[in-house]
Amino acid sequence: MQDLAYGLPGWSVAQVRSQPAGGGDGVVDFASWVVDMLAARRAAADGPMRPDVLAQLARAVADPDPAPLSELMRDLVRQKVSAVAVADLYIPAVAAQLGEDWMDDRAGFAEVTLASARLQSMLRALGAAWSADRADGVSDPCLLLCVAPHEQHTLGALVVLGQLRRSGASVRLVTDPGAEDMAALLGSLSLDGVMISASGSVRLAELAQFVGMVRKLGPPGLPIVLGGGVLGAIPGAAARVGADAGAMNISQALAACGIGSAREDRARLRA
């Protein structure tokens, strides 16, 4: 099991700064960039996604030289491009473009690997900052976000992770968890729900087996919510694998877990 991220209330700015860049690229200081970006967020005024910024980010993350990406991240702060826009709009758009370039032979393996690692490092740094940004004294819901077994891509789940943390939830993200891993997690965490992210290429039989395992190991009545590309690719996928609900967005996912809209209101204020 690869444990990618854990929402821990009460992190300080110093602790966020100390997080490693990850993604195999320790030269770009992602953590310090996030702190600077969040410090300027109240003045941020995002409009529609800007094609020029999107193109610059795509080039910078794929450049072997880390300097263009470092300079672009500083420029994003100066231009008041918000952390939310970077996480929810620009990074997914660049990831989609990378996938198209790979499929059409416009980008090589090394270029796509480096770019994907840097995008994930940016998301991890943002997620760490958002998990540190809850000090209102309200009890946080606790969620387990699982990438479906045998899935190769985790960037989409990292985007969801950031959105959930901005909603006020403490979130544990795990990939490819086995029965022992799930038993330990479900036995040690007081969970409000389990969310499963699956792509359109997932095998329904394997996914149904995983949902059944969660149902068996978890406490009675624990909501299990399915999300991801599988919902658009396979009609009725949530019901077919035994999940309680399918969710196309964060609002639907939180509602399926019985988490009220007040936390979304707080998230909008923080963003």
Phi, psi and omega in degrees: 000133176257117181265103188277324187199149180221122180286113183243109179299147170092009176295144177267167176301321180298321179291322177297317179299329187280353183291137180293152181296323179073184177065015178075010182228092183272002183278322181279125184271081182295320186295315179295324176299317181297317179300315179296320181294316181291329178295332182262006192293329183298335179267358184291138180222082183280138169250212176297158179299132185269122181301326181293318178295319179301315180294320179296318180295318179300318179291318187292318183290337180267353182282126178303330177281123181286348185300315180300322179291319178299317180293320180296320180297320175296322181291327177298322177295315181296325182275002179062034170282121190284159176299323179297316179296320179299313185288317189266339185244299190289314182296313177299323180294319178294320179298317178297320179295321178299318179297319178294319180296322179294313182295327183264011178060031175266351179219143181270173183300313183297319181295313181294321180296313179298314182297317180296320179297319180292320177299317179294324178296320177298317180293320179297318180295319177296318180297321178296320180293318181292326178290340178274354194257033181237109182219034183263001176078002179274136180298126183275138170292153181243125183234149173249119180253116184248131168279130185305147180306138176072009173285140182264343187247131181241356186296319178300320178294327177292325175297313178299320179304313179297319179296319179294319180293325176293336178285350180106007183269148168267123191234133171255125180250126180228150177237142177049050181282138175270184184296319180294319178299313182294321179298318180293316181293312183291337179274339186255341183255140174269093192265146172263349179176160174241127178247135182241124179259125182221141179275174180290347181265005183293151175272120185298324181297317179293320180294319178297323178295320179293316178300318178298323179294317178299317180298319183289320185276334183277169178290155179301138177083001179294120181294137176239119187241133180257137177217175178107187184297338181300329183293324178279332185276329186231107180302134178068025185300319183301311180293323184293332180261358176092013176284158179286330183199159169249143184228126179268349179208174185294322180300316179295320181295315179294319179298321180294336177266005179076023180261124190287169184284349180300326181289328176293323177298318178297321181296319179296323178294320181291327183289000000 
